[in-house]
Amino acid sequence: MNDQGLCFDANSIPKRTLNNENVDWNPMDAHSDILWHCKTVEDVIAWYKTHPVRYSPWTGQWNYVDASGAGVIVTATDGELVFIETDAHYLISTNFNLADPSSHYFEYPCWRFDKATDLLAEIDNKSDLTVQACRDVLDATHFEPNLFNDLHTMYSTIYDPIQKKIYLYFLYNFEEVVVFNLEEEYNKVNEIDNNHSFHSSLNDNSYLMKNFFNKTKLNVLTLNEQTLIIIFGTPSILIFTVVMYRKKKKEKSRI
């Protein structure tokens, strides 16, 4: 999330080849630039349309929401980018391509998508739009390991772009939350200029997510870094849950 309340995250979908492979912008490397330059979802769409993408094959759905409640999911099919918007007060993205549902990971129809749709449809006024309600959606759609596979939710977050707060849950423990006040975090950055020293400062001050939580309560598993699930949208809150695969090798030291 940036200081304008523009939020971003992504989830994986099967590969799609883009027609314009040989141009000069890779969204995997440019999301910090989007958050640096853009204030709204409208700005984000304009950015994509004026910065041709060379990231091919396209392997994700890129999800954005701004402080006005506008949201867009950027996906790809038939060699071109597609911008998914809606008149509803939420957008939901799991692991099937919204522009081509025949392209999907796991089963389709997706039970997580359907469950999130049912729960988010119940939020129809401001009094219903609470952190607790959003947490309940995350809890209802998380994965836990079992005897047959070790797929599980690594972290879940709720973004509030109005108050500029992030609520972070680690693994599938929804009883413990860490809240980041971004106004306070921005004040920790001493030098911000057009040379992107802000980016450098953030890169120099990164942390392992698990270190924010009570270690005695965590069953810290060995995880890889492949994002699998995101649930996205409500009028003013972005919520998402990320599922990771367990990987049988030494845990990496960055997130």
N, C-alpha and C positions, 0 to 999 in steps of 0.2 A: 504494500500500500504506500502511495506517496502522500505528500502533504496536502493534496487536493482531495484525498479520499478515493482515488482511483486504485482499484484492487486487481490483482492478477493471480491466476494459477492455471495449471494444465493437467490433463489426464490422457492416458494412452488409448489409441485406437489402431487398428491394422493399417499398414502402410498404404499411402496413395502417392502416385507419381504426379508431380506438377509439370506443366508444359514449359515454363520458363526457368530451366535449371541453371542457366549460365549468367544470371544477373547478380547484383552485388549486395544482397542483404540476407542474413540468416537469422530467423527469429529466435533460434536457440541462444544466440549471443546478444540479442538486441532488446530483450524485455526491460532491462534496466534503462535503456535509451527511451523506450516508450514511456516508462514511468517518469523519466526525467523531463520529457518534452510535452506529454499529453496531460490534460486535465479531465477529460470526459470520454465516454464511450464514442461519441461522435468524432473526437480527435483521434482515437485509436483506429477507427475504420478508415479515416482519411490517411493515417500513417501507412496502413497496409496497402492502400490503393496507390500511394505515391512512392513507396519503397518496394520495388519488385522483389519477390522472394526467390532465393535460390536453394532453399532448404527442400531437397527432394531425395528420397521419398518423404512425404509429410506423414508424421507418425503420431500426431496428437490433436486434441481439441484445446484451443487456447481460450481461456475464460476471463472476461473482464466485467466489472461492475463499477459504477461511479456513485458519487454522493447523491445524485438526483434520483437514484433507483434504476437508471437505465442499465441494461446489460447486453452483452453480445458474446456469442460463442463462435470462434473462427475455426472452421474445419475445411476439408477439401474433398472434392470428387470430380471425376472427369477432367482431371488436369488443372482445375481452377479452384481458387479459394471460394468458400461460401460463408456468408455472415448470417448467423442464426439469431434472430431477435423474436420477441413475442409481445403480445398485448397483455398477457397474464402478468401477475405480480411476482413471478419466479421463472427462472430458467434452470433446467436440470441437465447435467451431462454425466453419463457413466461411460462404459467401455464399448459402446456401439457408435458408429458414425451417424450423427443426426441428419446428415445430408444423404446418407445411403445406409439404412439400418441393416441391410444384408451383410454389411461389413462390421463384424463385431468380435470381441473377445468374450469368452464364457457364454452362457446360454442367452438366447433372445427369444421372446421378450425378456427384458432384464427386471428381475424382482426388485432390485435396489431402486431403479428408475420409477417403477410403479409405486413402491412404498413411499418414496420421497414425494411423489406427485400427490398421493393421498394426504400426507401430513401437511405439506405446504399449502394445499388447497384449503385447509382449515384455518389458515392465517389470513383473515380477510379484513382486519382493522388494526389500528395502531396498538390497541391494548393487548392483542394476541401476539404481536411481534416482539417477542422477548428473547433474551439469551437462552433462557430455559427451554423455550419452544424449539429454538434452533438446535440446541444441544440434544433434545429428544430425537430430532431427525437424524443427527449424526449417530446417536446411539442405536437407533432402529436399523441403520443401514451398515453398521460396521461388521468386519469379519474377525472371527477368532479361530486359532488353529484347532485342528481335531486329529483323530487317528488317521485320517485319510489324506490330509494335506496340511501344510503349514502356512497357507495364505492367511494373512492377518492385517489388521489396520495398524499402521505405524503411528500416524498422528492425525488429528482432526483440528480444524480451526474455524472460528467464527470471526468474520471481519465486520466491524461497525465503522463505515466510512463517514458517518456523521460525527461521532465522538472520537474518531480516529483511534480505535482500540482494537487489539487482536486478542482473542481468547484461545489459548492453546491447550490441547489435551494430548497426552502422549500415550502411545499404544491404544488400548481400548478402555482405559481407565477414565471414566467421565465424572468421577467424584473429586478429582484433583485438577485444578485449572491454574494456568499461569496467565496473567493479564499484562499485556504490554500497552502502555500509553504512548502513542507515537509522538505526541507533542514533546513529551519528556525525552524520548529517544533522540529526536531531532536536535534538541538542545545540547546533547552530548557531542555533537559534531561541531568542531570549532571553526572549520574552514570550508566554506562552500563557495565555489566559483564556477565559471563557465568551462573550466578545464576538467570538470568531473572529479574534483578532489573528493566530493561527497561519495562517489563510487569507490574510490580508493580507501577512504576512511571506513566504509562499511566492510570492504573486503579485509581490512586489517583488524576488524573487531567482530569476527564470526565465532559462533559457539556451537557446541554439540547440544542438540535439543534435549537429550536425556538429562543433561547436567542441571536443568532447571527444576527437576522433579525429585521427590523423595525417593532416594535409591533403595530404601528398604522395601518399598512397595512395588518396585518395578521388576518384572521378569524380562530383562533386556535380552532380546534375541539377536542373532546374527542376521543382518538384513542387507539386501542390495539396494540400489537407488532407483529402481524403475517405478515410476508413479503409475497407478492403475485406476484409481477412482477419484472422481470429484463430483460433489453435489453442489449446484451453483444457483444462487439467486434468492431474493425476496426484495421488497421495495427498497430497503436501505441497508440490508445486511447480506454479505457474501458468506456462505458457509460451505465448507468442503471437508471431505474425509479422504485420506490417502491410504491406499493399501499397498503393501510391499510384499515381494517374495522373499522368503528366507534363503540365504545363500551360504553354502557350506565352505566358508573360508573366513579369514580374519576380517573383523569389522573395519570398515573404512573410517577415517578420522575426520571427515567433513560431511556437511549436509547441504 
